[in-house]
């Protein structure tokens, strides 16, 4: 299960890096005060995901159940931020040309891989031995 989690997380990371680079090159952080995807959301989403990944890796290395549950909690917060960005992207999609040009396939791949990693981390946390 750890290998499947790592693969799903890797796919989510690759798609996420692509989306972040797309947002950065598309003048994302230089928009007006009220934006479709605020910079705080765009920065905190991957920051929490990286922290969760560090907790998950630490949990695998040390066998600490607490670290695996911390990874799950971090991913839960990451998922909420990602869902907020997704709904903002969907809501703005009809009104702006920039939103229509955003890569829907990458967004879908990132979301599916993220949900898969989230589910597998939850299953890993539930199956972790108590040391």
Contact map, one row per residue, 1 for C-alpha under 8 A:
11111000000000000000000000000000000000000000000000000000000000000000000000000000000000000000000000000000000000000000000100010000000
11111100000000000000000000000000000000000000000000000000000000000000000000000000000000000000000000000000000000000000000000010000000
11111110000000000000000000000000000000000000000000000000000000000000000000000000000000000000000000000000000000000000000000000000000
11111111000000000000000000000000000000000000000000000000000000000000000000000000000000000000000000000000000000000000000100000000000
11111111100000000000000000000000000000000000000000000000000000000000000000000000000000000000000000000000000000000001100110000000000
01111111110000000000000000000000000000000000000000000000000000000000000000000000000000000000000000000000000000000000100000000000000
00111111111000000000000000000000000000000000000000000000000000000000000000000000000000000000000000000000000000000000000000000000000
00011111111100000000000000000000000000000000000000000000000000000000000000000000000000000000000000000000000000001101100000000000000
00001111111110000000000000000000000000000000000000000000000000000000000000000000000000000000000000000000000000001100100000000000000
00000111111111000000000000000000000000000000000000000000000000000000000000000000000000000000000000000000000000000000000000000000000
00000011111111100000000000000000000000000000000000000000000000000000000000000000000000000000000000000000000011001000000000000000000
00000001111111110000000000000000000000000000000000000000000000000000000000000000000000000000000000000000000011111100000000000000000
00000000111111111000000000000000000000000000000000000000000000000000000000000000000000000000000000000000000001000000000000000000000
00000000011111111100000000000000000000000000000000000000000000000000000000000000000000000000000000000000000000000000000000000000000
00000000001111111110000000000000000000000000000000000000000000000000000000000000000000000000000000000000011011000000000000000000000
00000000000111111111000000000000000000000000010000000000000000000000000000000000000000000000000000000000010001000000000000000000000
00000000000011111111100000000000000000000000000000000000000000000000000000000000000000000000000000000000000000000000000000000000000
00000000000001111111110000000000000000000000000000000000000000000000000000000000000000000000000000000000010000000000000000000000000
00000000000000111111111000000000000000000000000000000000000000000000000000000000000000000000000000000010011000000000000000000000000
00000000000000011111111100000000000000000100000000000000000000000000000000000000000000000000000000000000000000000000000000000000000
00000000000000001111111110000000000000000000000000000000000000000000000000000000000000000000000000000000000000000000000000000000000
00000000000000000111111111000000000000000000000000000000000000000000000000000000000000000000000000000100000000000000000000000000000
00000000000000000011111111111000000000000000000000000000000000000000000000000000000000000000000000000000000000000000000000000000000
00000000000000000001111111111000000000000000000000000000000000000000000000000000000000000000000000000000000000000000000000000000000
00000000000000000000111111110000000000000000000000000000000000000000000000000000000000000000000000000000000000000000000000000000000
00000000000000000000011111110000000000000000000000000000000000000000000000000000000000000000000000000000000000000000000000000000000
00000000000000000000001111111110000000000000000000000000000000000000000000000000000000000000000000000000000000000000000000000000000
00000000000000000000001111111110000010100000000000000000000000000000000000000000000000000000000000000000000000000000000000000000000
00000000000000000000001100111110000001100000000000000000000000000000000000000000000000000000000000000000000000000000000000000000000
00000000000000000000000000111111000000000000000000000000000000000000000000000000000000000000000000000000000000000000000000000000000
00000000000000000000000000111111111000000000000000000000000000000000000000000000000000000000000000000000000000000000000000000000000
00000000000000000000000000000111111000000000000000000000000000000000000000000000000000000000000000000000000000000000000000000000000
00000000000000000000000000000011111000000000000000000000000000000000000000000000000000000000000000000000000000000000000000000000000
00000000000000000000000000000011111101000000000000000000000000000000000000000000000000000000000000000000000000000000000000000000000
00000000000000000000000000000011111111000000000000000000000000000000000000000000000000000000000000000000000000000000000000000000000
00000000000000000000000000000000011111000000000000000000000000000000000000000000000000011001000000000000000000000000000000000000000
00000000000000000000000000010000001111101100000000000000000000000000000000000000000010011000000000000000000000000000000000000000000
00000000000000000000000000001000011111111100000000000000000000000000000000000000000000000000000000000000000000000000000000000000000
00000000000000000000000000011000000011111110000000000000000000000000000000000000000000000000000000000000000000000000000000000000000
00000000000000000000000000000000000001111111000000000000000000000000000000000000000000000000000000000000000000000000000000000000000
00000000000000000000000000000000000011111111100000000000000000000000000000000000100010000000000000000000000000000000000000000000000
00000000000000000001000000000000000011111111110000000000000000000000000000000000000010000000000000000000000000000000000000000000000
00000000000000000000000000000000000000111111111000000000000000000000000000000000000000000000000000000000000000000000000000000000000
00000000000000000000000000000000000000011111111100000000000000000000000000000100100000000000000000000000000000000000000000000000000
00000000000000000000000000000000000000001111111110000000000000000000000000000110110000000000000000000000000000000000000000000000000
00000000000000010000000000000000000000000111111111000000000000000000000000000100000000000000000000000000000000000000000000000000000
00000000000000000000000000000000000000000011111111100000000000000000000000000000000000000000000000000000000000000000000000000000000
00000000000000000000000000000000000000000001111111110000000000000000000001101100000000000000000000000000000000000000000000000000000
00000000000000000000000000000000000000000000111111111000000000000000000001100100000000000000000000000000000000000000000000000000000
00000000000000000000000000000000000000000000011111111100000000000000000000000000000000000000000000000000000000000000000000000000000
00000000000000000000000000000000000000000000001111111110000000000000001001000000000000000000000000000000000000000000000000000000000
00000000000000000000000000000000000000000000000111111111000000000000011111100000000000000000000000000000000000000000000000000000000
00000000000000000000000000000000000000000000000011111111100000000000001000000000000000000000000000000000000000000000000000000000000
00000000000000000000000000000000000000000000000001111111110000000000001000000000000000000000000000000000000000000000000000000000000
00000000000000000000000000000000000000000000000000111111111000000011011000000000000000000000000000000000000000000000000000000000000
00000000000000000000000000000000000000000000000000011111111100000011011000000000000000000000000000000000000000000000000010000000000
00000000000000000000000000000000000000000000000000001111111110000000000000000000000000000000000000000000000000000000000000000000000
00000000000000000000000000000000000000000000000000000111111111110011000000000000000000000000000000000000000000000000000000000000000
00000000000000000000000000000000000000000000000000000011111111111111000000000000000000000000000000000000000000000000000000000000000
00000000000000000000000000000000000000000000000000000001111111110001000000000000000000000000000000000000000000000000000000000000000
00000000000000000000000000000000000000000000000000000000111111100000000000000000000000000000000000000000000000000000000000000000000
00000000000000000000000000000000000000000000000000000000011111110000000000000000000000000000000000000000000000000000000000000000000
00000000000000000000000000000000000000000000000000000000011111111000000000000000000000000000000000000000000000000000000000000001101
00000000000000000000000000000000000000000000000000000000011101111111000000000000000000000000000000000000000000000000000000000000011
00000000000000000000000000000000000000000000000000000000001000111111100000000000000000000000000000000000000000000000000000001001111
00000000000000000000000000000000000000000000000000000000001000011111110000000000000000000000000000000000000000000000000000000000000
00000000000000000000000000000000000000000000000000000011011000011111111000000000000000000000000000000000000000000000000000000000000
00000000000000000000000000000000000000000000000000000011011100011111111100000000000000000000000000000000000000000000000010011001000
00000000000000000000000000000000000000000000000000000000000000001111111110000000000000000000000000000000000000000000000001001000000
00000000000000000000000000000000000000000000000000010011000000000111111111000000000000000000000000000000000000000000000000000000000
00000000000000000000000000000000000000000000000000111111000000000011111111100000000000000000000000000000000000000000000010000000000
00000000000000000000000000000000000000000000000000010000000000000001111111110000000000000000000000000000000000000000010011001000000
00000000000000000000000000000000000000000000000000010000000000000000111111111000000000000000000000000000000000000000000000000000000
00000000000000000000000000000000000000000000000110110000000000000000011111111100000000000000000000000000000000000000000000000000000
00000000000000000000000000000000000000000000000110010000000000000000001111111110000000000000000000000000000000000000010000000000000
00000000000000000000000000000000000000000000000000000000000000000000000111111111000000000000000000000000000000000000010000000000000
00000000000000000000000000000000000000000000000100000000000000000000000011111111100000000000000000000000000000000000000000000000000
00000000000000000000000000000000000000000001110110000000000000000000000001111111110000000000000000000000000000000000000000000000000
00000000000000000000000000000000000000000000100000000000000000000000000000111111111000000000000000000000000000000110000000000000000
00000000000000000000000000000000000000000000000000000000000000000000000000011111111100000000000000000000000000000000000000000000000
00000000000000000000000000000000000000001001100000000000000000000000000000001111111110000000000000000000000000000000000000000000000
00000000000000000000000000000000000000000000100000000000000000000000000000000111111111000000000000000000000000000000000000000000000
00000000000000000000000000000000000000000000000000000000000000000000000000000011111111100000000000000000000000000000000000000000000
00000000000000000000000000000000000000000000000000000000000000000000000000000001111111110000000000000000000000000000000000000000000
00000000000000000000000000000000000010001100000000000000000000000000000000000000111111111000000000000000000000000000000000000000000
00000000000000000000000000000000000000000000000000000000000000000000000000000000011111111100000000000000000000000000000000000000000
00000000000000000000000000000000000000000000000000000000000000000000000000000000001111111110000000000000000000000000000000000000000
00000000000000000000000000000000000110000000000000000000000000000000000000000000000111111111000000000000000000000000000000000000000
00000000000000000000000000000000000110000000000000000000000000000000000000000000000011111111100000100000000000000000000000000000000
00000000000000000000000000000000000000000000000000000000000000000000000000000000000001111111110000000000000000000000000000000000000
00000000000000000000000000000000000000000000000000000000000000000000000000000000000000111111110000000000000000000000000000000000000
00000000000000000000000000000000000100000000000000000000000000000000000000000000000000011111111100100000000000000000000000000000000
00000000000000000000000000000000000000000000000000000000000000000000000000000000000000001111111110110000000000000000000000000000000
00000000000000000000000000000000000000000000000000000000000000000000000000000000000000000111111110110000000000000000000000000000000
00000000000000000000000000000000000000000000000000000000000000000000000000000000000000000001111110100000000000000000000000000000000
00000000000000000000000000000000000000000000000000000000000000000000000000000000000000000001111111110000000000000000000000000000000
00000000000000000000000000000000000000000000000000000000000000000000000000000000000000000000111111111000000000000000000000000000000
00000000000000000000000000000000000000000000000000000000000000000000000000000000000000000000000111111100000000000000000000000000000
00000000000000000000000000000000000000000000000000000000000000000000000000000000000000001001111111111100000000000000000000000000000
00000000000000000000000000000000000000000000000000000000000000000000000000000000000000000000110111111100000000000000000000000000000
00000000000000000000000000000000000000000000000000000000000000000000000000000000000000000000000011111110000000000000000000000000000
00000000000000000000010000000000000000000000000000000000000000000000000000000000000000000000000001111111000000000000000000000000000
00000000000000000010000000000000000000000000000000000000000000000000000000000000000000000000000000001111111000000000000000000000000
00000000000000000000000000000000000000000000000000000000000000000000000000000000000000000000000000000111111100000000000000000000000
00000000000000000000000000000000000000000000000000000000000000000000000000000000000000000000000000000011111110000000000000000000000
00000000000000110110000000000000000000000000000000000000000000000000000000000000000000000000000000000011111111000000000000000000000
00000000000000100010000000000000000000000000000000000000000000000000000000000000000000000000000000000011111111100000000000000000000
00000000000000000000000000000000000000000000000000000000000000000000000000000000000000000000000000000001111111110000000000000000000
00000000001100100000000000000000000000000000000000000000000000000000000000000000000000000000000000000000111111111000000000000000000
00000000001110110000000000000000000000000000000000000000000000000000000000000000000000000000000000000000011111111100000000000000000
00000000000100000000000000000000000000000000000000000000000000000000000000000000000000000000000000000000001111111110000000000000000
00000000000100000000000000000000000000000000000000000000000000000000000000000000000000000000000000000000000111111111000000000000000
00000001101100000000000000000000000000000000000000000000000000000000000000000000000000000000000000000000000011111111100000000000000
00000001100100000000000000000000000000000000000000000000000000000000000000000010000000000000000000000000000001111111110000000000000
00000000000000000000000000000000000000000000000000000000000000000000000000000010000000000000000000000000000000111111111000000000000
00001001000000000000000000000000000000000000000000000000000000000000000000000000000000000000000000000000000000011111111100000000000
00001101100000000000000000000000000000000000000000000000000000000000000000000000000000000000000000000000000000001111111110000000000
00000000000000000000000000000000000000000000000000000000000000000000000100110000000000000000000000000000000000000111111111000000000
00000000000000000000000000000000000000000000000000000000000000000000000000000000000000000000000000000000000000000011111111100000000
10011000000000000000000000000000000000000000000000000000000000000000000000000000000000000000000000000000000000000001111111110000000
00001000000000000000000000000000000000000000000000000001000000000001001100000000000000000000000000000000000000000000111111111000000
00000000000000000000000000000000000000000000000000000000000000000000100100000000000000000000000000000000000000000000011111111100000
00000000000000000000000000000000000000000000000000000000000000000000000000000000000000000000000000000000000000000000001111111110000
11000000000000000000000000000000000000000000000000000000000000000001000000000000000000000000000000000000000000000000000111111111000
00000000000000000000000000000000000000000000000000000000000000001001100100000000000000000000000000000000000000000000000011111111000
00000000000000000000000000000000000000000000000000000000000000000000000000000000000000000000000000000000000000000000000001111111000
00000000000000000000000000000000000000000000000000000000000000000000000000000000000000000000000000000000000000000000000000111111100
00000000000000000000000000000000000000000000000000000000000000101001000000000000000000000000000000000000000000000000000000011111110
00000000000000000000000000000000000000000000000000000000000000101000000000000000000000000000000000000000000000000000000000000011111
00000000000000000000000000000000000000000000000000000000000000011000000000000000000000000000000000000000000000000000000000000001111
00000000000000000000000000000000000000000000000000000000000000111000000000000000000000000000000000000000000000000000000000000000111
